[in-house]
Amino acid sequence: MRLGHFVIRHVIQKKISLQVQTINEINPSQVYEILFADEAKLYNLQVKFIINNNRLEIEFPSTSTSNYIRSVIECEEIIKRNENTIDDSDQTNLWFSLEALPFDQEIVRGCGLQYSSGDLRGKILPMWVSEWYHDLLCPNDNINPNVRPSSHTTYHPQPMFHSSRGYTFCAYGSAYAQFDFSDEKFHHFHFAAIPYRLELSLNGPSPISHLYLPLPEWIYDGIILSVQGGTDVIDQKLRRMHECGTRIAGIWVQDWCGKRITSFGKRVFWNWQWNESWYPNLKEKIIEWQRDYNGCRFLAYINPYIAVDGSLFKEANEKDFLVKRFDCKNTVYIIDFGEFNGVIIDLTNPQAFEWYKNIIRTNLIDLGISGWMADFGEYLPCDVRVHANISGSLIHNLWPILWARCNYEAIRDAGKLNEVIFFMRSGYLNVQRFCSLFWTGDQSVDFSHHAGLSAGIRSCLSLSLSNVLSVHTDIGGYFSRTNGRTREVLLRWCEMATFNIVMRTHEGNRPTSNIQFDNDKICIEFFARMSRIHAYLKPYSRYVVQKAYEQQQSCIIPHTELQYFFGHDLLIAPVVESNVNKWKVSIPDGQWIHIWTNKIFEKNQYEIDAPIGQPPVFYRSTTEWKSLFQQLKDL
């Protein structure tokens, strides 16, 4: 099968049906041991069923490997393993089913970052951390039809879903899994290795962790502008946007460590050291920009891989900190990342983990950098040899958690948890223990329903159901091959991003082909105005975050497939098509007031005037924030 950039050989030799043989009551009405076996009694599986406060936990027999996986997903400390630790993983496949209602009587949502419609019924979803596949990224004529990727690949799967029948299901394990909601009578599940636990909870919150990390105060102060090209370019752009009244929370500078040009577009040089020729006196300039532009912070870029033509590779290789090939014990695994080669830091090696933490702390935090995109996390192949001596197929889905933990601990150890933030696109179960901010990856720079602005909104709402604190998109999208980003796409995307916790632009993989925030007077004034609205909402945004902490939910809540609540009191209905000045809006229960006209709307479907600059946004008539919302139209 093909999953994004991975072709996986998965051979099933035999599929055996197991039946209940014995039930042993350990604790009356609470704990049962149940023995399953096949008819010939050749295969058996003993499972513990635990019933506790409307929750069913199914515990499978543990091994040292499953205990390590559990420690990565759930524990404060990761169990130490090394290359001599026995790999006792039993990669026996598991299939089971849950009874379903007909398609028109049950809705299923969740499963992490999903780009299709909110209801997952009718779909088959791979639980495998991977590059998101869509036709614009991977044209059909370039892919062998025998290994065509699933259209539901994702950077951030969560093996968890919510049913409208009133229950939440979650599977704890790290092997490839498939959640099949295509059957009208049953939900079918396949795991390439038995999970260590399954959980089913009734009418309650998700069973996964809700330990959200703090957000720094400056994140609410305006827009984060993506700029590249050196110190002089940043000076020019900051001065111009500031003079037009733009509220700038930060500048995000991907090429702080240099760049390379490939046929795909502009790429960052993966050697995580400040490039002094591009950014002379950067530490002093960071202080200057923060002083002169109302606290403007400097954000950067990093990922868990390093380029073989950079200085960090030599050091990591000499210290034996790199992932190896499975078929050759002492050979470093080198990956072609598109006209340049990179290697993988072995995050299962405690010494390598500490070394990379120190790289982040020394080369980013100590430089004065206040945040960064912690990119990737999904590119660990299966045919690898890692320090923990666990199969690549079992460690692959854990890689984003290890990567998030590495970033988190670097910030924690620097004593900067209230000042410094990072954001990720990749993820897996419980990754939000270490990362509060996510973005939805590489949308196309257009209005396409399956890959553009609409996909960005759907994926935000999908991930919000997995209880991440905050999720956002690149304003204007990221990816293009031939057609660049138009002004209309950029401005409509900006409208949507204004009403969220994080408002951040991206130049895209082909910056010169795309309209940018400072492309002309129209764009500059538009972004300046919307940034002021975003900053003016700071008291409400802080309140939304506080309630999200208390109520264990995300800052945005789905209303329809493409409309959502920002907190409890704002309803957002983004315009996601070109050449329209009116937009259909579904108003929920209660009275809602249109922020641009003060007109009152009650539950119904309406066609609302929506010229560029006035996206359909409404506030609840009973809100305590009414006076704040009433001022937005005059900013």
Secondary structure, 3 states (H helix, E strand, C coil): CEECCEECCCCCCCCCCCEEEEEEEEECCCEEEEEEECCCCCCEEEEEEEECCCEEEEECCCCHHHHHHHHHHHCCCCCCCCCCCCCCCCCCCEEEEEECCCCCCCCEEEEECCCCCCCCCCCEEEECECCCCCCCCCCHHHCCHHHCCCCCCECCEEEEEEECCCEEEEEECCCCEEEECCCCCEEEEEECCCCCEEEEEECCCCCCCCCCCCCCHHHHCCEEEECCCCHHHHHHHHHHHHHCCCCEEEEECHHHHCEEEECCEEEECCCCCCCCCCCCCHHHHHHHHHHHCCCCEEEEEECCEEECCCHHHHHHHHCCCECEECCEEEEECEEECCCCEEEEECCCCHHHHHHHHHHHHHHHHCCCCCEEEECCCCCCCCCEECCCCCCHHHHHHHHHHHHHHHHHHHHHHCCCCCCCEEEECCCCCCHHHCCCEEECCCCECCCCCCCCHHHHHHHHHHHHCCCCCEEECCECCCECCCCCCCHHHHHHHHHHHHCCCCCEECCCCCHHHCCCCCCCHHHHHHHHHHHHHHHHCHHHHHHHHHHHHHHCCCCEEECCCCCEEECCCEEECCCCCCCCCEEEEEEEEEEEEECCCCCEEEEEEEEEECCCCCCCEEEECCCCCHHHHHCHHHC
